[in-house]
Amino acid sequence: MRGKGPSAASLDRVLINAVPQFQGALTERAPELPEGCVALAELAGHVLGVPVHYILQNRETSPVADGIANREVLTGPNRAAQLAALEAPGGPVLTIGGDCGVELVPIGVARYRFGPGLGVAWFDAHPDLNTAETSPSGAFHGMVLRSLLGEGDPDFAANPPVEPGRVVLAGARVFDEAERAAVERGLVVETADVAAGLSGSDKIYVHLDLDVLDPGEFDGLNCPEPGGLTIERLVAMLRGLNGFEVVGAGITECVGTRVRGLEPVLEVLGELLTGKQ
């Protein structure tokens, strides 16, 4: 039986894409990301009562090139498989990763389809605003938002890009120096009032890296950082976006299979994607 989310009829057009990519992350637990992706996708399918589409991802790795680890894999078969899955989705898509790099394609496609007014709510402990030149690790999951804004490596930079000032950071608390500089020049907005920060956007995409949560609240985090949100607080912040048309959403960076505590988060994302609060 499905949980307390929106009705089955309202979810008919929602698509769940599971993208078990891990090569964008270089953490100790990164190899667990595919398993976490599958477990969370299965739970999402159960909670929302819709089928899950598993997007085939290459499990190989490739050398660092131009400052980006696994560059060949990330720009090749993994990306192509995601693009093919989004050719004609028929409705809003919930993308479940894998590392944060899986968001490059669905957000880029949303920007192309819905125009320069698209806003992005970026729930993440990290702003992911590095480039290959500034990244301390070479891991693409720390560069994906900068790429979506059209900057950095041209093979990853979105075209058309998300407009500067149309991304609101929510729950971000760990910044590299270059990321802080990007915020200070207005590339993104840092505010506790996410809805107010997105007030100029009619349609939005919601990105959720689970490390926005406090490690004491949920232990399946690839990059845990202290001082995060409770699940209750996250759900309340997400529900505060119900005045927008949410055209897509993503959940990333889940490791392990103990995911049942995330049901309230999945329910509210289902509500946002269908406009049924």
C-alpha positions in Angstrom: 0.0 0.0 0.0 1.3 3.5 -0.9 1.9 6.0 1.8 0.1 9.3 2.5 1.3 11.1 -0.7 -0.9 12.3 -3.5 -3.6 10.2 -5.1 -2.8 7.5 -7.7 -4.6 9.5 -10.4 -2.5 12.6 -9.8 0.7 10.6 -10.0 0.0 9.0 -13.4 2.4 11.4 -15.2 5.2 11.3 -12.7 8.3 9.3 -13.8 11.0 7.9 -11.4 14.4 7.5 -13.0 17.0 5.7 -10.9 20.5 6.6 -12.0 23.1 4.5 -10.0 26.1 6.6 -11.0 29.0 6.7 -8.5 31.9 8.0 -10.6 31.2 11.6 -9.8 32.2 11.0 -6.2 35.6 10.0 -4.8 34.6 9.4 -1.2 35.3 6.2 0.8 31.6 5.2 0.5 31.1 6.2 -3.1 31.1 2.5 -4.3 27.9 2.1 -2.1 26.0 4.8 -4.1 24.5 2.4 -6.7 23.1 0.2 -3.9 21.7 3.2 -2.1 20.2 4.5 -5.3 18.3 1.3 -5.9 17.1 1.0 -2.3 15.8 4.6 -2.3 14.2 4.2 -5.8 12.4 1.1 -4.6 11.1 3.0 -1.6 10.1 5.9 -3.8 8.2 3.6 -6.1 6.4 2.1 -3.2 5.5 5.4 -1.5 4.4 7.1 -4.7 2.9 4.0 -6.3 4.5 4.5 -9.7 7.0 2.4 -11.6 10.8 2.9 -11.4 12.9 3.1 -14.5 16.5 2.0 -14.0 18.9 3.9 -16.2 21.8 1.7 -17.2 25.1 3.2 -16.0 28.6 2.1 -16.7 30.3 0.6 -13.6 33.8 1.2 -14.9 36.1 4.1 -14.0 38.5 6.2 -16.1 41.6 8.3 -15.4 41.6 11.9 -14.3 41.5 14.1 -17.4 41.6 17.9 -17.4 41.2 17.9 -13.7 38.1 15.8 -13.5 38.1 12.2 -12.2 36.3 9.6 -14.4 35.8 12.2 -17.1 35.5 9.7 -20.0 32.8 7.7 -18.2 30.9 10.8 -17.1 30.8 12.4 -20.6 30.2 9.2 -22.4 27.8 6.3 -21.8 26.4 7.5 -18.5 25.3 10.9 -19.9 23.9 9.3 -23.1 21.7 6.9 -21.2 20.2 9.7 -19.1 19.5 11.9 -22.1 17.8 9.0 -23.9 15.5 8.4 -20.9 14.4 12.1 -21.0 13.6 12.4 -24.6 9.8 12.2 -24.0 9.1 11.8 -20.3 5.5 12.9 -20.5 5.5 14.6 -17.2 7.6 15.6 -14.2 10.6 13.4 -13.4 12.0 12.4 -10.0 15.6 11.5 -10.5 17.2 9.4 -7.9 21.0 9.0 -7.8 23.8 8.1 -7.5 26.1 11.1 -6.9 25.1 14.7 -7.5 26.5 14.6 -11.0 23.3 12.8 -12.1 21.5 16.2 -11.9 23.5 17.7 -14.8 21.2 16.1 -17.4 17.7 16.6 -15.9 18.2 20.1 -14.8 19.9 21.0 -18.1 16.9 19.5 -20.0 14.5 21.4 -17.7 16.3 24.6 -18.4 16.1 23.9 -22.2 12.4 23.1 -22.1 11.1 25.7 -19.7 13.3 28.7 -20.5 15.4 31.2 -18.6 12.8 31.7 -15.9 13.5 28.3 -14.4 14.6 28.4 -10.8 16.4 25.8 -8.8 16.1 25.1 -5.1 19.5 23.4 -4.1 19.2 21.6 -0.8 22.7 20.4 -0.1 25.3 20.7 2.6 27.7 21.8 -0.1 27.1 24.3 -2.9 28.9 22.2 -5.6 30.3 25.4 -7.1 33.8 24.4 -7.8 35.4 24.1 -11.2 38.2 21.6 -12.3 40.7 24.4 -11.5 39.4 25.1 -8.0 38.3 21.6 -6.9 40.5 20.1 -4.1 39.5 16.5 -5.2 38.7 16.5 -8.9 35.3 14.9 -8.1 32.6 16.1 -10.5 29.8 16.0 -7.9 31.4 19.1 -6.3 31.3 20.9 -9.7 27.8 20.1 -11.0 26.0 23.3 -10.0 28.8 25.5 -11.4 28.4 23.5 -14.6 24.7 24.1 -14.7 25.3 27.8 -14.4 27.3 27.5 -17.7 30.8 27.8 -16.2 33.9 25.6 -15.9 34.7 22.8 -18.3 32.9 23.3 -21.6 32.1 19.6 -21.9 30.0 19.8 -18.8 28.8 23.5 -18.9 25.1 23.6 -19.6 24.0 25.4 -22.7 21.7 27.2 -22.2 22.7 27.7 -18.6 20.6 28.3 -15.6 20.4 32.0 -15.2 22.6 33.6 -12.5 20.6 34.5 -9.4 18.0 31.8 -10.1 19.5 29.2 -7.8 18.8 29.3 -4.1 21.1 27.4 -1.7 19.2 25.7 1.2 21.1 24.1 4.1 24.5 24.7 2.6 27.1 24.9 5.4 30.5 23.8 4.0 32.1 26.1 1.4 35.4 26.1 -0.4 37.0 29.5 -1.0 36.1 29.5 -4.7 32.6 28.5 -3.9 32.2 31.4 -1.4 33.5 33.8 -4.0 30.9 32.5 -6.5 28.2 33.3 -4.0 29.5 36.7 -3.3 29.5 37.7 -6.9 25.8 36.8 -7.1 26.0 33.6 -9.1 23.6 32.0 -6.6 21.4 33.2 -3.7 22.1 32.2 -0.1 19.0 32.7 2.1 17.0 30.9 4.8 13.7 31.8 2.9 13.9 29.6 -0.1 10.5 30.5 -1.5 11.3 34.2 -1.3 14.6 33.7 -3.0 12.8 32.0 -5.9 10.0 34.6 -6.2 11.0 35.6 -9.7 10.7 32.1 -11.0 7.4 30.5 -12.2 8.7 27.0 -12.6 11.3 25.3 -10.4 13.5 22.2 -10.0 14.2 20.9 -6.5 17.6 19.2 -5.9 18.0 17.3 -2.7 21.4 16.0 -1.7 20.7 14.0 1.5 23.7 15.4 3.2 21.6 18.5 3.9 20.3 16.3 6.7 22.1 16.0 10.0 24.1 12.8 10.3 22.3 12.0 13.6 19.0 12.2 11.7 19.9 9.8 8.8 23.1 7.8 8.6 23.1 6.9 4.9 25.0 9.9 3.8 27.9 9.8 1.4 29.4 13.2 2.7 28.0 13.7 6.2 28.4 17.2 7.7 27.4 18.2 11.2 24.7 20.8 11.9 22.2 19.7 9.2 18.5 19.7 9.1 16.1 17.3 10.7 13.7 15.4 8.4 10.8 17.3 9.9 12.5 20.6 9.1 13.4 19.5 5.6 9.8 18.4 4.9 8.5 21.8 6.2 11.0 23.7 3.9 10.0 21.6 0.9 6.3 22.1 1.6 7.0 25.8 1.6 7.6 25.5 -2.1 4.0 24.5 -2.9 3.2 27.8 -4.5 5.5 27.0 -7.4 5.1 24.6 -10.3 7.7 22.0 -9.6 8.8 20.5 -13.0 11.3 18.1 -11.7 13.2 16.9 -8.6 16.2 14.9 -7.7 17.5 13.0 -4.6 21.2 12.1 -4.5 24.1 10.7 -2.5 22.3 7.9 -0.5 24.5 5.1 0.7 23.3 1.9 2.3 19.8 0.4 2.3 18.3 1.7 5.5 16.1 4.3 3.9 12.6 3.8 5.5 12.9 7.0 7.5 12.9 9.0 4.3 9.2 8.3 3.5 8.0 11.7 4.6 10.5 13.4 2.2 9.3 11.2 -0.7 5.7 12.0 0.1 6.2 15.7 0.0 8.2 15.5 -3.2 5.3 13.6 -4.7 3.0 16.4 -3.6 5.2 19.1 -5.2 5.6 17.2 -8.5 1.8 16.8 -8.9 0.7 20.1 -7.4 -1.5 18.2 -5.0 -0.9 19.5 -1.5 
